[in-house]
Amino acid sequence: MKKLICRTTLSLLLIAVSVAHGSVPVMNVSVSDASGKAAFKGMTDSKGTFATANLKPGNYVVQINSKSAAKGTFYAIVVSAGKKKVSASAVPAEKFAAGGVALKVDVGAGLNITGQVAAEERGAMKNGKKMVWIAPQLGSNMPGHWVAEDSPEAIAAKSAGTLSTQDVSKIQERMHNPGGN
């Protein structure tokens, strides 16, 4: 019987308290050219990203809206077409439900528009200290929990290494065949 050696690490996630209950909701995305003609209609994926097909060169307006954005949450938006980027930060969820957020971007030849909506790290504070989420450790019955960013536990989690599946397989092989034969 092979022994399974697994080294687990604490996962350190810098996420806001308001976002800890879920990810960024799916949002509607529409892209229009300068004349107002629709060039793209779609939605963000589970990671808050979207991408259009290649567009004709010109100026476009990207409109993002959602009725399911969590009240009290703030979002950051980045939209790009090649090297040209446009962003907005500290956008309250209520704006997405009340007509949405619009960004203008200039698209060059042979390019598409990509973008991402992400929850901002607001509200992850306690007694003036930034808090970080420590995920549950494999093999432990201790649940995930919030700790101060400068606590020994957070520092240890941040500096802990990880092993890939390939690394674990190599270690198992060496233990099964210590002489290398």
Phi and psi in degrees as a GROMACS rama.xvg file:
@    title "Ramachandran Plot"
@    xaxis  label "Phi"
@    yaxis  label "Psi"
@TYPE xy
-74.916  141.043  LYS-2
-88.087  135.132  LYS-3
-97.9199  120.392  LEU-4
-107.79  119.391  ILE-5
-128.052  129.181  CYS-6
-107.927  117.827  ARG-7
-104.468  155.654  THR-8
-128.327  157.378  THR-9
-76.2156  134.321  LEU-10
-86.7002  132.033  SER-11
-108.962  116.254  LEU-12
-120.368  125.412  LEU-13
-93.6188  88.3131  LEU-14
-130.049  156.776  ILE-15
-78.9187  151.953  ALA-16
-57.729  -39.5892  VAL-17
-68.5397  -17.1907  SER-18
-102.185  -10.5398  VAL-19
-61.8048  -21.4384  ALA-20
-85.3194  -4.68368  HIS-21
177.289  176.309  GLY-22
-94.5409  -175.716  SER-23
-66.257  131.154  VAL-24
-68.539  157.36  PRO-25
-64.8086  134.266  VAL-26
-123.206  148.5  MET-27
-80.2241  137.928  ASN-28
-127.463  128.412  VAL-29
-131.92  137.943  SER-30
-120.34  128.887  VAL-31
-124.845  147.581  SER-32
-81.4374  -178.849  ASP-33
-59.6414  -26.8739  ALA-34
-85.0564  -4.7017  SER-35
93.4453  0.423664  GLY-36
-75.4117  133.233  LYS-37
-65.755  129.048  ALA-38
-109.35  -19.3416  ALA-39
-162.437  139.691  PHE-40
-137.801  129.13  LYS-41
-169.972  -160.892  GLY-42
-138.309  158.931  MET-43
-74.2122  157.171  THR-44
-89.6918  -169.958  ASP-45
-65.3501  -16.7312  SER-46
-97.5179  2.52219  LYS-47
83.5807  13.0516  GLY-48
-103.186  158.211  THR-49
-151.616  161.503  PHE-50
-153.02  138.859  ALA-51
-93.9348  171.655  THR-52
-75.7192  174.407  ALA-53
-59.2541  141.154  ASN-54
-118.185  161.617  LEU-55
-69.4514  149.22  LYS-56
-59.5874  144.397  PRO-57
150.498  -174.498  GLY-58
-93.3162  137.156  ASN-59
-132.344  154.567  TYR-60
-114.882  126.059  VAL-61
-102.633  120.599  VAL-62
-111.568  126.554  GLN-63
-123.761  128.472  ILE-64
-144.939  160.62  ASN-65
-165.166  136.063  SER-66
-88.0613  -12.107  LYS-67
-102.875  9.00703  SER-68
-66.7798  132.128  ALA-69
-70.2434  123.059  ALA-70
-56.7177  141.768  LYS-71
87.4828  -8.80115  GLY-72
-93.7146  144.552  THR-73
-112.77  145.133  PHE-74
-124.888  155.366  TYR-75
-116.082  143.045  ALA-76
-126.682  134.867  ILE-77
-128.303  127.354  VAL-78
-125.165  134.257  VAL-79
-140.701  154.881  SER-80
-136.221  94.0639  ALA-81
71.4832  -128.67  GLY-82
-85.0762  -8.86227  LYS-83
-86.3259  121.189  LYS-84
-124.268  145.115  LYS-85
-129.794  138.217  VAL-86
-140.7  161.124  SER-87
-141.368  138.43  ALA-88
-128.76  166.794  SER-89
56.0336  38.686  ALA-90
-85.8027  116.607  VAL-91
-70.1335  147.491  PRO-92
-55.2593  -33.5558  ALA-93
-60.3718  -29.2895  GLU-94
-66.1038  -34.4502  LYS-95
-66.6326  -34.9407  PHE-96
-79.3557  -27.7396  ALA-97
-98.7341  62.9965  ALA-98
98.1639  -24.6228  GLY-99
95.8143  -175.43  GLY-100
-119.905  133.443  VAL-101
-117.574  136.601  ALA-102
-129.577  140.196  LEU-103
-99.764  139.228  LYS-104
-142.941  142.153  VAL-105
-96.0472  127.172  ASP-106
-109.417  128.161  VAL-107
-86.8697  175.753  GLY-108
-60.9466  134.323  ALA-109
71.6273  18.4049  GLY-110
-111.925  161.565  LEU-111
-120.025  174.222  ASN-112
-106.477  131.01  ILE-113
-121.91  156.81  THR-114
-162.001  166.512  GLY-115
-148.307  140.892  GLN-116
-112.365  128.508  VAL-117
-135.337  145.995  ALA-118
-72.2241  139.308  ALA-119
-86.0721  159.012  GLU-120
-82.3392  65.0459  GLU-121
-108.663  145.351  ARG-122
87.9952  -7.15643  GLY-123
-87.0169  58.0253  ALA-124
-132.482  145.483  MET-125
-146.917  123.985  LYS-126
52.8436  38.1241  ASN-127
79.299  2.86039  GLY-128
-109.66  140.402  LYS-129
-72.1487  134.91  LYS-130
-106.276  149.179  MET-131
-128.301  152.888  VAL-132
-93.3719  127.612  TRP-133
-106.134  113.859  ILE-134
-69.5317  157.74  ALA-135
-61.2198  141.823  PRO-136
-88.631  135.558  GLN-137
-58.7785  131.774  LEU-138
87.7487  -0.734098  GLY-139
-113.829  149.466  SER-140
-95.5384  10.0046  ASN-141
-80.8707  126.373  MET-142
-74.5105  166.599  PRO-143
-62.3536  152.059  GLY-144
-160  163.216  HIS-145
-92.846  138.174  TRP-146
-137.558  159.748  VAL-147
-63.715  140.464  ALA-148
-57.3279  -31.7532  GLU-149
-95.9382  11.4437  ASP-150
-73.9088  154.323  SER-151
-56.4874  -37.0168  PRO-152
-64.3893  -42.2247  GLU-153
-68.2889  -40.0916  ALA-154
-64.3607  -42.3962  ILE-155
-63.9894  -41.4722  ALA-156
-65.2355  -39.1696  ALA-157
-67.1661  -34.5766  LYS-158
-94.2133  -4.11789  SER-159
-68.4344  143.226  ALA-160
-87.4572  173.63  GLY-161
-132.306  159.243  THR-162
-118.942  137.243  LEU-163
-83.667  168.737  SER-164
-59.1156  -38.4729  THR-165
-64.1551  -40.6365  GLN-166
-62.8318  -42.5667  ASP-167
-63.6161  -41.5436  VAL-168
-61.0313  -41.402  SER-169
-63.7869  -41.9935  LYS-170
-63.888  -42.5352  ILE-171
-62.3464  -41.5884  GLN-172
-63.6145  -42.5294  GLU-173
-64.3111  -36.7667  ARG-174
-71.8306  -35.4694  MET-175
-72.4973  -32.262  HIS-176
-131.781  71.6606  ASN-177
-62.6915  -29.1631  PRO-178
-81.497  -9.31227  GLY-179
79.3938  10.7445  GLY-180
